Amino acid sequence: MKVREIMSSPALFVSPEARVGAVARMMADNGIGGVPVMDVTGKVVGMVTQSDLIVRNANIHFPHFLQFLDARIYLENPKHFEGEMRRMLGTTAADVMTSPCIVVDADDDVEQAATLMMEKRIHALPVLEKGQLAGIVSQADMVRLIADEERDQSPSDS
């Protein structure tokens, strides 16, 4: 089965300049967990997810380090802290989005999309067709597919 058969289309999207509050409202109003960010050329440049937004209300994790004389030796990559701070203080979609964005093609197999979701711990993937945003496939779409297959295999009560 191909991704195009289960994806939600058309996909909602936002521009990089969209305000975080407007992005959150769009997601809440439409019951979606993520929205692609598309630039003026129509290229998907990122994805804003619920995780990208809820970091605003989470406790920040300062990087652990050892101080030795005048040197500071970080025990973890400080870039993670910088990303957390950017998301926490960001005001636009570009500030909080995850980029680069992992995408799938409409003609990819559903199994490929499901594998990507599991390996990368992603809940939704933008779907491209000829390089343009065609839809979005989410874990909810995958669950619906399983439910539909189960219903189709159940003996009817005639």
Beta strands, then each sheet from edge to edge (+ up, - down):
strand 1: 34-38
strand 2: 44-49
strand 3: 65-68
strand 4: 71-74
strand 5: 104-105
strand 6: 124-129
strand 7: 132-138
sheet 1: 1+ 2-
sheet 2: 3+ 4-
sheet 3: 5+ 6+ 7-
end
